[in-house]
Amino acid sequence: MLDSMQLRTFVAVVREGSFEAAARSLHVTPSAVSQRIKALEQAVGQVLIRRSKPCRATDAGRPLLRLAGQVALLEREALHAARPPTVGGPALTRVTIVANEDSLGTWFVGAMALLPTELALLFDVRRDDEDHTAELIRDGTAMAAVTAQREAVQGCRVERLGAMRYVALARVGFAARHFPDGLTEAALASAPMMAFDRKDQLQHRFARTVTRRRIDPPIHYVPSFDGFNEAVRLGLGWGMVPERFARADIAAGHCVDLGAGRHLDRPLYWQHWRVASATLDALTAAVRAVAGAELR
């Protein structure tokens, strides 16, 4: 049998990133945290935590991280159901979710706001590229993810939410200067391009639909939803912008759709732990409702 306190400590170290921070969150000494982790690793017979900065679960530790999170979630729900309504308030449940920046900047927070307050949830939202968000659910860090990955992670359920449509947006003056003949291969290879970060391949993917080959243009990296879109509006570079945000700038005459009808639809999926949980059921229903209204 695995010791529940050792499992809880294991989760705290990975969540907080260090033994010292985990000790502060658990109100114990770093020595106590170290002893619990050592005892858990001896019981399992495997190294479970990579002592890096930040600390991370090893491949052997990932299934235990997911198990510990599921046990903690179900335990809090059971205590909430068993506790008489006159005894204090409901125990707070921390929900760790990972989503891509564009979903967070457009529709996902609306799904969080739909959840009833009596569930007493505390959100821990992580951000990553949609091609990589499933990694945090795979390693046990997150219980649910908005992801571009349609294959279910082991121990999870997956359902399609819809697609986010992007258009190639540029400021009018920028387009006239860099794309006088439209979306030619030469223009795409030389015009400054926006990207969120090094993981962001959306612009390259769109360009490949035009050129049928990989291009290597000069790139501005702006790792913020608002900053990225503002950089496009101000003419720093061209970029793929969610259609619903691009419409207003195009209608006002500030920006143009370089693709003139070409677009890129990015399918999104919802993955979550396969456990019978009222919290996950409510979260999934809210995500499904808002995505159904906002995505294609």
Disulfide bonds with the S-S distance in Angstrom:
none
